[in-house]
Amino acid sequence: MLSAPQRIAHLIVGGGLAGLYAAYRLEQQGHRDTVLLEARPALGGRILSEPVDGLPERLDLGPTWYWPDLQWRLDQLVRALGLAPFEQHERGDMLLERTPHAPPMRTPAYLSAPTGLRLPGGMRSLTDALRARLGCTRILTGHSVQGLRREDDGVTVAALDAEGRTLHWRAAKVLLALPPRLAMARLDFAPALPDALARAWRDTPTWMAPHAKYVAVYARPFWREAGLSGEARSACGPLGEIHDASGPGGAAALFGFVGLPAATRQRLGEDALRLHCRAQLGRIFGPQAAEPLQEFWKDWAQDPLTAVPQDLQAPAGHHAAAPPQQPADGPWQGRLAGIGSEWSPQFPGYLAGAVEAVERACG
């Protein structure tokens, strides 16, 4: 026989920035009865910062920047958590590769306006700082939510733990800290969500789902010595857009967004694509760029906790408009809200969007 569900006030599905910030805000408001369930073995969600060998440094394979002049709520959070952001390096010339058979063209760089900021230790520093400030939220990683069932007195949530056991909670309210499309693909709602709402959530593209990033680490930022910013654009690929990824802790690095469609990347395979990325960096920045000391690769389209099959065919384009955040009527009204970044009207898909979506749902 199944044991009675554990009764709680709030259950958060997802342990990325949105989920951790929601738990933080609820604790600030005096709520001490919150459970956060994360399917991955570690927290962070689409924030992924990998450690560099021999250095107290991490480099981002997920979101990298935020813009305080526009995203003041996120900047306030960063400062309140005691983090010290630094400006993205853009000083020097940029390079434009139009053909692999000729040297790239050198041109003055375009400085970003407003200025983009990064965090020492990568964006994981943000989620680590939030986690460190949580005192009473119960956080369970390796717990994959399977379904939500509306009951007379709340919502029963069923999840599988790392050993495959099914656990149940009865929550007064559930907060979905994951992308809308992923929620519709992975969670079973009983009764079903209203047709229009379900369709809107299902049709909202997940930011980063079609993307892949490559990072190359070096002994020193040699491109700066040549008066280069580390920024490049290429019409040849596989990297379409390249930036300086060096950190204040001593890591010298370049990173690029892979310009090939997800289906093409899947067909070519990671090893071949890494080889092509090294060759391209050598063409653009010189032979030493083709021999990194360490390299990282993340194809978000191959991550089942980020992307669904529909995302393999999606172009890596602009941020999508936000769908409705919660049901306006029916049995789910007041019991369910989306707080992932894609539910943000102002910054859908951005880190700041997660903060905005949480504020709209939690106050």
Salt bridges, closest charged atoms under 4 A:
ASP75 OD1 - ARG79 NE 3.18
ASP93 OD2 - ARG106 NE 2.73
GLU97 OE2 - ARG283 NE 2.63
ASP128 OD2 - ARG58 NH1 3.22
ASP128 OD2 - ARG124 NE 3.37
GLU151 OE2 - ARG149 NE 2.68
ASP153 OD2 - ARG7 NH1 2.66
ASP153 OD1 - ARG170 NH1 2.97
ASP161 OD2 - ARG165 NE 2.68
GLU163 OE1 - ARG165 NH2 3.17
GLU225 OE2 - ARG220 NE 2.64
GLU231 OE2 - ARG233 NH2 2.72
GLU241 OE2 - HIS243 NE2 2.64
ASP244 OD2 - ARG224 NE 2.96
GLU270 OE2 - ARG274 NE 2.80
GLU295 OE2 - ARG274 NH1 3.45
GLU295 OE2 - ARG278 NH1 2.70
ASP299 OD1 - ARG265 NH2 2.79
ASP303 OD2 - ARG40 NH2 3.04
ASP303 OD2 - LYS298 NZ 3.24
ASP311 OD1 - ARG181 NH1 2.70
GLU342 OE2 - ARG46 NH1 2.76
GLU359 OE2 - ARG25 NE 3.19
